[in-house]
Amino acid sequence: MRAAAGIAVLLILAGCASTVVDENFDSAQAVVKERLDSEVRWLRTAEARREAEESVKQLLQKPVSMEDAVRISLAYSPALQVMLFEGAAASAAATQSARLPNPVFTFERLVRNDGGSRELEIGRMLSISLFDLFLLPARVRLADFQQQQTRLKLAGDVVQTAVAARQNWVRAVAAQQSLKYFEQVKASAVASAELARRMQSVGNFSRLQRAREQAFSADATGRLARAQQAAFSAREALVRVLGLNNAQVAELKLPERLPDLPDRPRDEQVVMQSAIEQRLDVRMARADLEYSARAQGLTRLTGVINGFHVAGVRNSESGRPPQKGYELEFPLPIFDAGDAIGAQGQARYMAALNRVARLAVDASSEVRETYSSYRTAFDLARHYRDEIVPLRQMIAEENVLRYNGMLIGVFELLADAREQIGSVVQAIEAQRDAFLADAALEAALIGRPVGGIVMQANSSEGAASGSAAAH
């Protein structure tokens, strides 16, 4: 009775596929709530989709903030919904693997004609695999490890979607913000070129001086075209991450500028302490190691005996009493002793063991590298904000005073304005890199690294070089 009760409990645990799917989703929801302070919505019904569309419509009525972009991606994006349903399919497959195969009923009907007489034989057999029944507890444990892997992968996919939404929002807003300054550079260059043309026409400018101003104006036109395309591409990348349709794209508005930097950067000690325990890839590797260890013992058994069936038999024949009995069926390990399967299981276990060790090393290294990139980007953005931009502003104000005092000419004033704009664009790019690095650090902490931020001088350098040539 105790054995029967235990089997019944195992069958119940292995049979609730929908419950396990919901538990996996709730686990991913908890990770997102803890790490991102946001909520995932799974659109399993038409009503849920309508509610999500209404929520997106309300968010699009005002400029979409970074937090709003994350909310839309986690509540509406079709790409995320694909991940959720694929996770549900993987969970259902794991549940199916823990279930017993159905009993097999065999019916046999034979007719024999012997000298004009007709005899009918009927055979009935109901069989079940005792081997699968004995292994049911082990299969349930292995299925539980598969569910754990599915939960961790799903949580990682959701966090990665949120990180992608953050980064693409930052790129779109920064590109839009930089575009306005490139438009100012272009206007300044056009005015300078026109003034140079007029001054040459009255003999106050040489042909070379006018050509320099015209060349800078032409370069400014090219930089503006590249900035316009960059802003458009960044906006469309954000649209794809959010999963907006054409009508929603027309309503999408972004803030005019990036948010201010935090007062302080993240503390390195806090980051490193939580790095290993929170990383999903390390937890997945550990679950895989436990799975391989459990599977290794099962492999040793199944490598020798991989089948054992018992069947109840009842045969009846015309004019004779029915026959009743049972039938046993199992393979004999004569040609295949299971040594190759055992070696395969041992190799998989050792690979999983070394994978855990490798990931522990890689995780620490990736977090250190990503934090270094984050801290460099943060300090550089703060340097532009607190040092370079104020200095450029002070220089611009002094040059206006000198121009009013007729100590410098209009071309020097325009060149200085272009230099100031170039510094502002570089400050925007540094601020953009700081927010991108922060999102990359968040991804590295959760175990889904997205690569470091490459910080380099952008086309804003062209504005500075052009202004230097104008002098």
N, C-alpha and C positions, 0 to 999 in steps of 0.2 A: 504494500500500500504506500509506503514511504517512497519507494522508487517510482511508482506511478504518479504520485503527487509531484515529485521533483520533475518528472518529464512534462507533466502538465504545465508547471510553472515556466519551464524553458520554452515550451511551445507558445505560451502567452507572451513571453518577452520577445520571442522571435517574430511574433505575428503582427505587432502594432506598427506598421510601416508609417502611417500618417503621423502618429505620435512622435516617432523618432525624427521625422522630417521637421516637425514643428520645434522640437528641442534643439536641433542643429541651427535653425534660423534664430531661435531665442539666444543661443550662445553667441552667434555672430552679432546679434543686436546688442548684447551686453558689452562686447569688445568695442564696438563703435561708440556706444554711450560713454564708456570709460575713457577712450582715447580721444574722441573727436567731439564729444558732447552733442551728438546729433542722433537722428533716428532713421532706421532703414524701413522702407515700406515695400511689401511684397504684393504686387498687383495680381492677385489670383482670380479676381472676379471683375466683371464689367463695371460694377458699382465702385470698386476700389480704384479702377482706372479713371473713372469720371471724377472721383474725389481728388485724385492726384492731379488731374488736369486743372481742376478748379484751384487747387493750392498753388500750382505753378502760375496760373493766371493772376492770382493775387500778388505773388512775389514779383512778377514782371511789371506791375503797375508803378514801381519805383525803381531807381537804379539798383541793380543786383550787387549786393555786397559779396565778400568772399564766403561768409557763412551761408548766405542765400544760395550761392553756387553749389556748395557742398550739399545743402538740403535738397536742391533740385536733382542733383546727380544720384542721391541715395533714395529719392522718393519717386523718380519718374524715368530715369535713364533706361532705355531698352537694353543697353549693354549690361547694366547691372541685373536687370530682370532675367537675362539669359544666364548669368552666373547663378542666380538663385534657383532657377528651374533645373539647371545642370547639377547643382548641388543636391536638389531633391531627388533627381534621377539616380545619382551615385548613392545616396542614402537608401533609396528603395532597393537598389541592387545589393547593397550590403545586407539589408534585411532579408532579401530573398535567399542569399547564400546561407543563412542560418536556419532555413526551414527544411524540414524533412521532405523528401520526395513523396509524392502520393503513392498509395498502394496500387498495385497492378492487378487487374482482374482479367483472367484469360478464359475464353470460352471456346470449346472445341466440339464440333459436331461431325461425326463420321458415319457414312452409310456403307454397309457391305452386303453385296448380293452373292449368295452361295447356293447354287443349284436351284434357282428360282425362289429361294427364301431371301427375305430382306431383313438385315439386322441393323439396328441403329445404336451408335455409341455416342454418348455425350460426356465431355470432360469439362470440369469447372475447376479453376485454380485462382486463389487469392494470395498474392505474394507481397512481402515487404522486406526492405533491406535492413537486416539487423545491424549490419556494419555502420550504416548511417545513423541508426538509433544510438549505438554505443558512442559514436563520435559527436553526437549533438551538443553536449556541454562544451567541447573544444571548439566546435564551429560557432557557437554563440559567443564565446570569448573572442575569437578572431573577428567576428562581425562587429563586436563592440570596438575593437581597435580600428577597424575600417571606418566606423562612424566617427571616431575621434579624429582621424585624419581628415575626413570630410568636413567636420566642423572647423578645424584649423584652417584648411584651405579656403573654405567659404569666408571665414573672418578675414583672411588675408586679401582675398579678392575684393571684399567690400571696402577695406581700408585703402587698398590701392586705387579704387575708383574715386574715393574722397580726395586722396592726395593728388590724383590727376586733375580733378576739378579745381583744387586750390591753385596748382601750378599754372594751369591754362588760364584761369581768371587773372592771376598776377601778370602773366605775359600779355594778355589782351589789354588790361588797363594801362600797363607801362607803355606798350606800343602806341596806344591812343594818346597818352599823355606826352610822349616824346614827339609824336606827329605834330602837335600844336607848336612846339618849339622849332621844329624843322620848317614849318610854314613861316615862322618869324624870320628865320635865317634866309629863306627864299625871298621874302619881301624886302629885307635889308639889302640883299645882293642885287635885286632888280633896281632898287632905288640908287645904289652905288654905281651900278653900270650906266644907268641913265644920266646920272650927274657927271660921270666921267665922259660920256659922249658929248654932252653939252659943253663941258670945259675944253675938250679938244677942239670943238667947232669954233670956239672963240680964241684958240691959241694958248690956253693956260695949262694944257695937259699934252704930254707926248703920246705918240701912237702906242708905245710900249705900256705906258701907265693905263691907258684905256683898255688895251688888250688884257691886262691882268685883271681888271675889274670885270670885264666881260667873261673871262675864263672862270672866275669864281662864281659868277651868276649862273653860268652853264652847269658847273659842278653842283651848285645848290639845287638846281632843277632835278638833276639825277638823284641826289640824296633824298629829296622830297618824294620822288616817285618810289624809291625803294622803301622809304618810311611808310608811305601809304599802303603799299602792298604788304609790308610786314604787319601793319595794324589790321588789315583785312584778313590775312591768313591767321593771325592770332585769334581774332574774333571767331572765325569759322572753326578753328580747333576747339575753342570753348563750346561752340554750338554742338559740335559732335559729341563732346564729353557729356554735356547736359541732355542730349537727345531731343532737342527742340525741333518742332516742325516749322514749315514756312511761315505760318501765321504767328507763331510764337517768336520766331527770329525777328520779324518786323517789330515786335513789341519790346525786344531786348534792349535795355539801356544799361550802360556801365557808368560807374563813378568817374568824375573828371580826373582824379588822382589816386595814387596808392595811399593806403592808410599810413599813419605815422609809425615809425619804428617803436618797438617796446622800450621801456626805460632801461631795462637790463637784459643782457643775453641769458640764455639758459645756463644753469650751473653745470660745469663739467662733471663734478662728482656725482650729482644726482642722475645725470644722463648715463654715466658708465655703470652705476649700481643697478639700474633697471634694465640695462641693455640685454643681458643674456636671458634673464627669466621671462621677459616679455616677448621675445622674438618668436614668432610663430614657426619659422623654419626650423629652429632648434627643437621646439616642442614636437613638430612633425617628425623630425629625425629620431627623437627619443621614442615616440609612439611606434615608428617603423621598426626600431630595434626590438621593442617588446613584442611587436607582431611577429618579427622574424624568429625570436626566441620561442614563442608559442608554436609557430608553424614548424619549427625544426623538429620538435617532439612528435608532432602529428605526421611529419614527413617520414620519420623513421618507421612509423607503424604502417602508413599507407604504401610505403615503398615495397613492403613484403606482402601485405594482404590489402587489396584494394576493392574487395567485394565479398559480401556474405549475405545471401538471400535465403529466406525461409518462406515456404508456401504451404497453404492448406489445400489438399486435393480431394475432389469428389468426382468419381467417374461412374456412369451408369450405362448399362448395356441391355438391349432387349432380351427379356426372359431370364435375366440374371440379377442377383442382388447387387446394389450399388457398392462401389469400392470407396473407402475413405482412408485418408492418410496425410502425410506431409512430405515435402520435398526440400532438401537442402542443396545450396549451390554456392561454391566458393572456388576461387582460382588457386592452383598449386604453384608456389614460387620455384619452379624448376629452371626455366630459361632466364628469368629476370629475378635476381635476388634483392633488388632494390638498392644496391650499392651506389649506383649513379645518381639516383634521386636523393639519397642521403648526402652524398658529396655536394650536390647542388644546393641543398638546404643549408649545409654548413658554410658554403661559400657566401650565400646570401646573408647569413647572419654576420659573418665577419665583415662583409662589405657595409652592412648597416652599422656595425660597431665603429668602424673607422670613419664612416660618414658623420656620425655624431661628433667624434673628436675633431674632424676637419671643420665642421660647421661652427664648433665652439671657437676655434681659432679665427676663422673667417669673420664670424659675427663681431668679435672684439675688435678686429682690425678695421672692418667696415665702419663700425660706429665711431672709432677714433678718427678715421679719415674723414667721415662725413661731418663730425663735430668740428674738426679743424677747418673744413671748408665753410661750414656755417659761421664759425667765429670770425674767420677772415672776412667773409662777406658782410657780417654785421658790423665789424669794426670799420671796414672800408666805407660802408654806407653812413655810419655815424661821423666818420672823418669828413666826408663830403658835406654832410649836413651842418656840422659844427665849425668847420675850418674853411674849406675851399669856397663854398657858395657864399658865406658871409664876406670873405675877402674879395671875391669878384664883385659883390654888390658894393662894397666900399670903394673899390677901384672905379666902378662905373659912376658912382656919385661924384668922386673927385674929378673924373674926366669931364663930367657935365659942367662942373664949376670952371674947369680950365677952358672948356669950349665957350662958355658964356663970357669968360675973360679974354677970349680971342687968343689964347695961348696954343691951342691945337685946332686943326681944321675938322671939317665934317667927315672926311675919310677916316681919320684917326678915331673919331667918335664911333663911327659905324663899325670899324674893325674891333674896337673894344667891346661893343655890344654883341658882336658875333662870338667873341671869346667867352663872354659871360653866358651866352646861350649854350655854347658848347659845354661849359662846366655844369650847367643845370641839367643838360641831357645826360651827361655822365653820372651826375648824382641820381637821376631817375633810374639809370641802369644799375647803379650800385644798390639802390633801394630794392629794385626788382630782384637782383641776385640774392639779397638777404632773405626775402620772403621765399624765394625758390629753395634756397638752402635750408630754411626752416622746415619746409614741407618735405624735403629730401631726408632731413634728419628724423622726422617723424616716421617716414617710411622705413628707414634703416632700423629704428628702434622696434618696429613691429615685425621686422623680418621680411620686408618687401622692398629692398633698396632699389632706387630708381636712377642711380648714378650721381656723380658729383656735379657741381655747378662749375662750368668753365668760365672764369672771369677774365675778360679781355676787353681791350679798348674797342669801341664800336665806331660806327661812322661819324659819331660826334667829333672824333679826332680830325675828320676832314674839315669841319667848321673852323677848328683852331688853326690848322695848317693854312686854310684859305685866308683866314684873317691875317696871319703872319705875312703871307705873300702880299696882302693889300698894303701893308706898311712899306 
